[in-house]
Amino acid sequence: MPEGRVAGAGSLDLRLSRDDRAGGGVAAKRGTGGQDQRGRRAAPAGGRQAPRQPAKRRGSFLGRLAYAGIVLGLWAVIGVAGLVAYHASQLPPIDQLAVPKRPPNIAILASDGSLLANRGETGGRVVGIKELPPYLPRAFVAIEDRRFYGHLGVDPVGIARAITQNLTRRGVAQGGSTLTQQLAKNLFLTPERSASRKIQEAILALWLEHKYAKDEILELYLNRVYFGAGAYGVEAAAQRYFGKPAKSVSLAEAAMLGGLVQAPSRLAPNRNLPAAQARAAQVLAAMQELGFAKPQDVKVALAQPARPAGSRGGGSANYVADLVMDVLDDYVPKFDTDIVVQTTVDTGLQAAAEKALVDELNTKGGRYNVGQGALVSMRPDGAIRALIGGRDYAQSQFNRATTAKRQPGSSFKPFVYLAAVERGATPDTVREDAPIRIGNWQPENYSHQYEGAVSLRQALALSLNTVAVRLGQEVGPKAVVQTAQRLGITSPLQANGSIALGTSEVTPLEMVGAYGAFANGGTGVIPYVVASVKSVDGKPLYKRGEGGLGRVIDPNAVGMMNAMMHETFVSGTARKGDIAGWDLAGKTGTSQDFRDAWFIGYSGSLVTGVWLGNDDGEPTKKASGGNLPVEIWKTYMSVALKGQAPVPLPGMNRWRRAPETTASVASAGGPVGGLLGTLLGEPQPAPQPRQAPAQRPRGPSQDDRNFLEKLFGLGE
């Protein structure tokens, strides 16, 4: 019999329902119409009751889900708190945090207050946000952190947007860092890319937002962010790329600067202008969208995009700045804030000097195989007005004006003549221009010609080597060295016979400084470029007072030297350098094998020296003091002296040679002088009586003609 059946029970179902079982509850009472009290239809009489479905417990599931979420959230908060606490522990204590001082900037100004260059680690001074046009800081907010004024240092919306765009673009397209986070990274952290660093960045950003107002944070950012090319801060970037202060940039330039910080190397306008302009257009669009710039202004900026300023003549002002940095410690040993250095340099003269030198080298440097040059120009008191250390600073930062030591050749002879004058000689003293031998050394004149008995005035003007060597032997090489040193030459000098011909190496700055004593009447000169130093708030830190070496030449000797060196412009090797209306004096110089070409000349108000040659000492193709250097000197000095009242050379009038016609000047030089008169087609008075060597040639020989060519084209 089947289980659960009772015999004879017929169809009676004796199985217990769920509600009939113990603990199953009480059976529902039946109601009318075959329904129970809950409205459910009762099972048919005498039939099997339909099995009931278990009730769904929706509330319990959602509750458990919510509970699990809360638990997980709490654990997440604990985990995040632990991570934050751990990474915060790697930072200095919050109460000890402080914004690091920005490395000081050295602003180097010309004599008129205009900026020559910035030096220091940052490349520019600190600027206040109120100094800037409003659209400049807004450009950074628009492109880097448009919710800058609304978040607390970390922007969850920006992070979510960056993640979304990065995922949709299948690559890293955006970063989620706020300006505050970027500042925190720049101030406190390394450039490392890691989750740990991002957490520390966020912690520090929150601290910055708590510590500083929004505009203070933005100002810190604008002065610390890197713009490429060694420029840290918006002032340095504006000067570097546009040649102007940040307060003067246009809307287009501000947009370019704002876009630059994303990738300074790739977007630098002086390296990749199309990319920089495209990025600037994005910045302008963002500024217009946010209401930071008017549509019409944006339209103009897009039509006239920013362009980097061209290199201003190769950047020769940097040679001045380098000199300033070399000597600054002598004036201001220590400083930890921005300082301003006022120099003696005149921007107009600096530009004129650079143009004269570069144009001459570009035009004739190849023909004469001259690769480099230097120029120094100073007032007779030693204040440097222009200094060019090379052909192109961008190509070579070596400062040839201050550092290159080269043989001065015949431009050293004035020290020999001065030593002789101080021992009784005068411009009219006569010496023999004839072959001379000192041991195994037999110096010769440039022309290989000899003039016989000549005055010292004429011998210096024509740069006769044998006379200079004779004078050097008379006074002694040691006296020549002492005379040069007394006038300011500091390089080591060899006291030997060849010192009279300038075989010991010196710098252009030394030579020009030494000639200053002739121009100022006999006071020794110490060349200087720094006039004053102030803190950024105007506090004086240094001001140049009276200086110099005191009197180093007797006034009468100064007059004689000026008269002799004036003759160089009248009948000597610098004739082509003469400037009408001015009393000028100077001396050319050419070293052995034409390796160096010099000319140092002066008026009563300005002393200027020019050196040309090659850095490796390779001989030039007959470049000498009388050609290229004199041409550069005249081009520059014509600009420098323009508009000034002529200044007499100290003491020269007493010893000035009596005025003569061109022919008489020419005739005064023996066969060479006679040749000048013949070729110039002017009458020649009878030559003055003087001792003449035997068998003097009666007419101009080919050698004489060669010498004339050298004298007015290639000669010293």
MOUR-V808502 format. One record per residue. N is the residue number from 1. RES is the residue in one letter. SS is DSSP state (h for helix, s for strand, l for the rest). PHI is phi in whole degrees, -180 to 180 (NA if undefined). Layout:
N | RES | SS | PHI
N | RES | SS | PHI
//
This chain:
1 | M | l | NA
2 | P | l | -65
3 | E | l | -64
4 | G | l | 92
5 | R | l | -103
6 | V | l | -112
7 | A | l | -64
8 | G | l | 79
9 | A | l | -76
10 | G | l | 62
11 | S | l | -94
12 | L | l | -66
13 | D | l | -98
14 | L | l | -95
15 | R | l | -72
16 | L | l | -83
17 | S | l | -80
18 | R | l | -64
19 | D | l | -72
20 | D | l | -84
21 | R | l | -76
22 | A | l | -58
23 | G | l | 81
24 | G | l | -89
25 | G | l | 102
26 | V | l | -94
27 | A | l | -63
28 | A | l | -70
29 | K | l | -74
30 | R | s | -82
31 | G | l | -116
32 | T | h | -71
33 | G | h | 72
34 | G | h | 70
35 | Q | s | -118
36 | D | s | -81
37 | Q | l | -64
38 | R | l | -89
39 | G | l | 92
40 | R | l | -89
41 | R | s | -69
42 | A | l | -75
43 | A | l | -67
44 | P | l | -60
45 | A | l | -64
46 | G | l | 68
47 | G | l | -107
48 | R | l | -80
49 | Q | l | -71
50 | A | l | -66
51 | P | l | -62
52 | R | l | -94
53 | Q | l | -80
54 | P | l | -66
55 | A | l | -72
56 | K | l | -80
57 | R | l | -99
58 | R | h | -64
59 | G | h | -59
60 | S | h | -67
61 | F | h | -67
62 | L | h | -63
63 | G | h | -64
64 | R | h | -62
65 | L | h | -64
66 | A | h | -64
67 | Y | h | -62
68 | A | h | -63
69 | G | h | -64
70 | I | h | -64
71 | V | h | -62
72 | L | h | -62
73 | G | h | -61
74 | L | h | -63
75 | W | h | -63
76 | A | h | -64
77 | V | h | -62
78 | I | h | -63
79 | G | h | -65
80 | V | h | -63
81 | A | h | -61
82 | G | h | -64
83 | L | h | -62
84 | V | h | -63
85 | A | h | -63
86 | Y | h | -63
87 | H | h | -72
88 | A | h | -67
89 | S | h | -67
90 | Q | l | -82
91 | L | l | -96
92 | P | l | -61
93 | P | l | -54
94 | I | h | -55
95 | D | h | -71
96 | Q | h | -107
97 | L | l | -68
98 | A | l | -153
99 | V | l | -66
100 | P | l | -61
101 | K | l | -66
102 | R | l | -73
103 | P | l | -55
104 | P | l | -66
105 | N | l | -102
106 | I | s | -113
107 | A | s | -88
108 | I | s | -107
109 | L | s | -108
110 | A | l | -76
111 | S | l | -65
112 | D | l | -91
113 | G | l | 91
114 | S | l | -76
115 | L | s | -78
116 | L | s | -90
117 | A | s | -170
118 | N | s | -110
119 | R | s | -132
120 | G | l | 120
121 | E | l | -72
122 | T | l | -95
123 | G | l | 88
124 | G | l | -172
125 | R | l | -82
126 | V | l | -77
127 | V | l | -121
128 | G | l | -81
129 | I | h | -64
130 | K | h | -73
131 | E | h | -77
132 | L | l | -93
133 | P | l | -63
134 | P | h | -55
135 | Y | h | -72
136 | L | h | -71
137 | P | h | -64
138 | R | h | -64
139 | A | h | -61
140 | F | h | -71
141 | V | h | -64
142 | A | h | -63
143 | I | h | -97
144 | E | h | -104
145 | D | l | -165
146 | R | l | -68
147 | R | l | -100
148 | F | l | -54
149 | Y | l | -81
150 | G | l | -113
151 | H | l | -93
152 | L | l | -104
153 | G | l | 119
154 | V | l | -124
155 | D | l | -115
156 | P | h | -60
157 | V | h | -64
158 | G | h | -64
159 | I | h | -64
160 | A | h | -62
161 | R | h | -64
162 | A | h | -63
163 | I | h | -62
164 | T | h | -61
165 | Q | h | -67
166 | N | h | -65
167 | L | h | -70
168 | T | h | -70
169 | R | l | -92
170 | R | l | 54
171 | G | l | 177
172 | V | l | -80
173 | A | l | -105
174 | Q | l | -141
175 | G | l | -111
176 | G | l | -99
177 | S | l | -73
178 | T | l | -81
179 | L | h | -59
180 | T | h | -65
181 | Q | h | -65
182 | Q | h | -61
183 | L | h | -64
184 | A | h | -58
185 | K | h | -62
186 | N | h | -65
187 | L | h | -80
188 | F | h | -121
189 | L | l | -118
190 | T | l | -86
191 | P | l | -74
192 | E | l | -55
193 | R | l | -103
194 | S | l | -159
195 | A | h | -63
196 | S | h | -60
197 | R | h | -67
198 | K | h | -65
199 | I | h | -65
200 | Q | h | -64
201 | E | h | -60
202 | A | h | -65
203 | I | h | -60
204 | L | h | -68
205 | A | h | -64
206 | L | h | -62
207 | W | h | -64
208 | L | h | -62
209 | E | h | -65
210 | H | h | -73
211 | K | h | -85
212 | Y | l | -124
213 | A | l | -74
214 | K | h | -59
215 | D | h | -67
216 | E | h | -67
217 | I | h | -64
218 | L | h | -65
219 | E | h | -65
220 | L | h | -59
221 | Y | h | -61
222 | L | h | -63
223 | N | h | -93
224 | R | h | -117
225 | V | l | -68
226 | Y | s | -92
227 | F | l | -113
228 | G | l | 88
229 | A | l | 56
230 | G | l | 75
231 | A | l | -101
232 | Y | s | -110
233 | G | l | 99
234 | V | h | -69
235 | E | h | -67
236 | A | h | -62
237 | A | h | -66
238 | A | h | -63
239 | Q | h | -68
240 | R | h | -67
241 | Y | h | -95
242 | F | h | -120
243 | G | l | 64
244 | K | l | -150
245 | P | l | -69
246 | A | h | -61
247 | K | h | -66
248 | S | h | -107
249 | V | l | -71
250 | S | l | -83
251 | L | h | -61
252 | A | h | -62
253 | E | h | -70
254 | A | h | -62
255 | A | h | -64
256 | M | h | -67
257 | L | h | -66
258 | G | h | -62
259 | G | h | -79
260 | L | h | -70
261 | V | l | -69
262 | Q | l | -62
263 | A | l | -153
264 | P | h | -57
265 | S | h | -71
266 | R | h | -73
267 | L | h | -104
268 | A | l | -58
269 | P | l | -65
270 | N | l | -82
271 | R | l | -117
272 | N | l | -143
273 | L | h | -62
274 | P | h | -58
275 | A | h | -66
276 | A | h | -65
277 | Q | h | -70
278 | A | h | -65
279 | R | h | -66
280 | A | h | -62
281 | A | h | -63
282 | Q | h | -64
283 | V | h | -63
284 | L | h | -62
285 | A | h | -62
286 | A | h | -66
287 | M | h | -65
288 | Q | h | -66
289 | E | h | -59
290 | L | l | -88
291 | G | l | 79
292 | F | l | -81
293 | A | l | -146
294 | K | l | -73
295 | P | h | -55
296 | Q | h | -67
297 | D | h | -69
298 | V | h | -63
299 | K | h | -61
300 | V | h | -65
301 | A | h | -64
302 | L | h | -71
303 | A | h | -75
304 | Q | l | -126
305 | P | l | -65
306 | A | l | -66
307 | R | l | -135
308 | P | l | -68
309 | A | l | -69
310 | G | l | -67
311 | S | l | -62
312 | R | l | -82
313 | G | l | 65
314 | G | l | 81
315 | G | l | 73
316 | S | l | -64
317 | A | h | -60
318 | N | h | -67
319 | Y | h | -65
320 | V | h | -65
321 | A | h | -61
322 | D | h | -63
323 | L | h | -64
324 | V | h | -58
325 | M | h | -66
326 | D | h | -67
327 | V | h | -107
328 | L | h | -60
329 | D | h | -60
330 | D | h | -70
331 | Y | h | -104
332 | V | l | -133
333 | P | l | -62
334 | K | l | -136
335 | F | l | -160
336 | D | l | -125
337 | T | l | -129
338 | D | l | -57
339 | I | s | -130
340 | V | s | -123
341 | V | s | -108
342 | Q | s | -91
343 | T | s | -104
344 | T | l | -93
345 | V | l | -75
346 | D | l | -98
347 | T | h | -62
348 | G | h | -65
349 | L | h | -69
350 | Q | h | -61
351 | A | h | -66
352 | A | h | -65
353 | A | h | -65
354 | E | h | -63
355 | K | h | -63
356 | A | h | -61
357 | L | h | -69
358 | V | h | -67
359 | D | h | -62
360 | E | h | -66
361 | L | h | -68
362 | N | h | -66
363 | T | h | -82
364 | K | h | -122
365 | G | h | -60
366 | G | h | -66
367 | R | h | -63
368 | Y | h | -99
369 | N | l | 54
370 | V | l | -114
371 | G | l | -101
372 | Q | s | -140
373 | G | s | -160
374 | A | s | -149
375 | L | s | -143
376 | V | s | -129
377 | S | s | -134
378 | M | s | -144
379 | R | l | -69
380 | P | l | -61
381 | D | l | -89
382 | G | l | 105
383 | A | s | -71
384 | I | s | -73
385 | R | s | -103
386 | A | s | -155
387 | L | s | -149
388 | I | s | -117
389 | G | l | -95
390 | G | l | 174
391 | R | l | -69
392 | D | l | -155
393 | Y | l | -62
394 | A | l | -63
395 | Q | l | -87
396 | S | l | -153
397 | Q | l | -90
398 | F | l | -67
399 | N | l | -92
400 | R | l | -72
401 | A | l | -69
402 | T | l | -109
403 | T | l | -118
404 | A | l | -71
405 | K | l | -104
406 | R | s | -134
407 | Q | s | -69
408 | P | l | -81
409 | G | h | 59
410 | S | h | -69
411 | S | h | -68
412 | F | h | -86
413 | K | h | -61
414 | P | h | -56
415 | F | h | -70
416 | V | h | -67
417 | Y | h | -65
418 | L | h | -63
419 | A | h | -60
420 | A | h | -70
421 | V | h | -63
422 | E | l | -68
423 | R | l | -111
424 | G | l | 112
425 | A | l | -74
426 | T | l | -134
427 | P | l | -58
428 | D | l | -94
429 | T | l | -61
430 | V | s | -104
431 | R | s | -134
432 | E | s | -87
433 | D | s | -94
434 | A | l | -153
435 | P | l | -54
436 | I | l | -142
437 | R | l | -129
438 | I | s | -126
439 | G | l | 64
440 | N | l | -92
441 | W | s | -99
442 | Q | l | -128
443 | P | l | -68
444 | E | l | -127
445 | N | l | -73
446 | Y | l | -56
447 | S | l | -88
448 | H | l | 63
449 | Q | l | -109
450 | Y | l | -130
451 | E | l | -97
452 | G | s | 79
453 | A | s | -75
454 | V | s | -136
455 | S | s | -76
456 | L | h | -64
457 | R | h | -57
458 | Q | h | -72
459 | A | h | -63
460 | L | h | -72
461 | A | h | -62
462 | L | l | -91
463 | S | l | 56
464 | L | l | -80
465 | N | h | -68
466 | T | h | -65
467 | V | h | -67
468 | A | h | -61
469 | V | h | -67
470 | R | h | -61
471 | L | h | -62
472 | G | h | -62
473 | Q | h | -72
474 | E | h | -66
475 | V | h | -86
476 | G | l | 96
477 | P | h | -55
478 | K | h | -65
479 | A | h | -66
480 | V | h | -63
481 | V | h | -61
482 | Q | h | -65
483 | T | h | -64
484 | A | h | -63
485 | Q | h | -67
486 | R | h | -64
487 | L | l | -85
488 | G | l | 120
489 | I | l | -74
490 | T | l | -110
491 | S | l | -68
492 | P | l | -60
493 | L | l | -121
494 | Q | l | -90
495 | A | l | -82
496 | N | l | -133
497 | G | h | -61
498 | S | h | -77
499 | I | h | -59
500 | A | h | -64
501 | L | h | -104
502 | G | l | 72
503 | T | l | -93
504 | S | l | -86
505 | E | s | -81
506 | V | s | -142
507 | T | l | -101
508 | P | h | -57
509 | L | h | -62
510 | E | h | -61
511 | M | h | -65
512 | V | h | -65
513 | G | h | -61
514 | A | h | -66
515 | Y | h | -68
516 | G | h | -57
517 | A | h | -65
518 | F | h | -71
519 | A | h | -74
520 | N | h | -100
521 | G | l | 99
522 | G | l | 119
523 | T | s | -92
524 | G | l | -65
525 | V | l | -115
526 | I | l | -112
527 | P | l | -58
528 | Y | s | -144
529 | V | l | -124
530 | V | s | -95
531 | A | s | -94
532 | S | s | -161
533 | V | s | -134
534 | K | s | -132
535 | S | s | -73
536 | V | l | -65
537 | D | l | -94
538 | G | l | 95
539 | K | l | -71
540 | P | s | -66
541 | L | s | -112
542 | Y | s | -163
543 | K | s | -143
544 | R | l | -70
545 | G | l | -104
546 | E | l | -68
547 | G | l | -142
548 | G | l | 115
549 | L | l | -105
550 | G | l | 76
551 | R | s | -72
552 | V | l | -119
553 | I | l | -137
554 | D | l | -64
555 | P | h | -54
556 | N | h | -67
557 | A | h | -66
558 | V | h | -60
559 | G | h | -59
560 | M | h | -65
561 | M | h | -65
562 | N | h | -65
563 | A | h | -65
564 | M | h | -68
565 | M | h | -76
566 | H | h | -64
567 | E | h | -61
568 | T | h | -58
569 | F | h | -82
570 | V | h | -86
571 | S | l | -135
572 | G | l | -108
573 | T | l | -79
574 | A | l | -115
575 | R | h | -55
576 | K | h | -73
577 | G | h | -94
578 | D | l | -64
579 | I | l | -120
580 | A | l | -57
581 | G | l | 90
582 | W | l | -116
583 | D | l | -83
584 | L | l | -126
585 | A | s | -147
586 | G | s | 171
587 | K | s | -153
588 | T | s | -85
589 | G | s | -159
590 | T | s | -138
591 | S | l | -86
592 | Q | h | -58
593 | D | h | 60
594 | F | h | 58
595 | R | l | -78
596 | D | s | -136
597 | A | s | -126
598 | W | s | -129
599 | F | s | -149
600 | I | s | -123
601 | G | s | -136
602 | Y | s | -156
603 | S | l | -109
604 | G | l | -74
605 | S | l | -122
606 | L | l | -154
607 | V | s | -116
608 | T | s | -137
609 | G | s | -124
610 | V | s | -127
611 | W | s | -124
612 | L | s | -133
613 | G | s | 170
614 | N | l | -124
615 | D | l | -61
616 | D | l | -88
617 | G | l | 79
618 | E | l | -64
619 | P | l | -61
620 | T | l | -84
621 | K | l | -93
622 | K | l | 62
623 | A | l | -75
624 | S | l | -135
625 | G | h | -58
626 | G | h | -82
627 | N | h | -110
628 | L | h | -58
629 | P | h | -59
630 | V | h | -64
631 | E | h | -65
632 | I | h | -62
633 | W | h | -59
634 | K | h | -67
635 | T | h | -59
636 | Y | h | -70
637 | M | h | -66
638 | S | h | -63
639 | V | h | -75
640 | A | h | -66
641 | L | l | -94
642 | K | l | -61
643 | G | l | 84
644 | Q | l | -94
645 | A | l | -76
646 | P | l | -57
647 | V | l | -113
648 | P | l | -70
649 | L | l | -80
650 | P | l | -55
651 | G | l | 71
652 | M | h | -72
653 | N | h | -59
654 | R | h | -64
655 | W | h | -112
656 | R | l | -65
657 | R | l | -71
658 | A | l | -57
659 | P | l | -58
660 | E | l | -138
661 | T | l | -73
662 | T | h | -57
663 | A | h | -66
664 | S | h | -68
665 | V | h | -63
666 | A | h | -65
667 | S | h | -70
668 | A | l | -71
669 | G | l | -106
670 | G | h | 68
671 | P | h | -59
672 | V | h | -69
673 | G | h | -61
674 | G | h | -62
675 | L | h | -64
676 | L | h | -59
677 | G | h | -62
678 | T | h | -60
679 | L | h | -73
680 | L | h | -81
681 | G | l | 70
682 | E | l | -116
683 | P | l | -62
684 | Q | l | -117
685 | P | l | -69
686 | A | l | -61
687 | P | l | -65
688 | Q | l | -71
689 | P | l | -61
690 | R | l | -162
691 | Q | l | -69
692 | A | l | -127
693 | P | l | -68
694 | A | l | -62
695 | Q | l | 55
696 | R | l | -66
697 | P | l | -62
698 | R | l | -83
699 | G | l | -129
700 | P | l | -68
701 | S | l | -89
702 | Q | h | -62
703 | D | h | -63
704 | D | h | -63
705 | R | h | -65
706 | N | h | -62
707 | F | h | -66
708 | L | h | -60
709 | E | h | -61
710 | K | h | -66
711 | L | h | -64
712 | F | h | -108
713 | G | h | -134
714 | L | h | -119
715 | G | l | -73
716 | E | l | -67
//
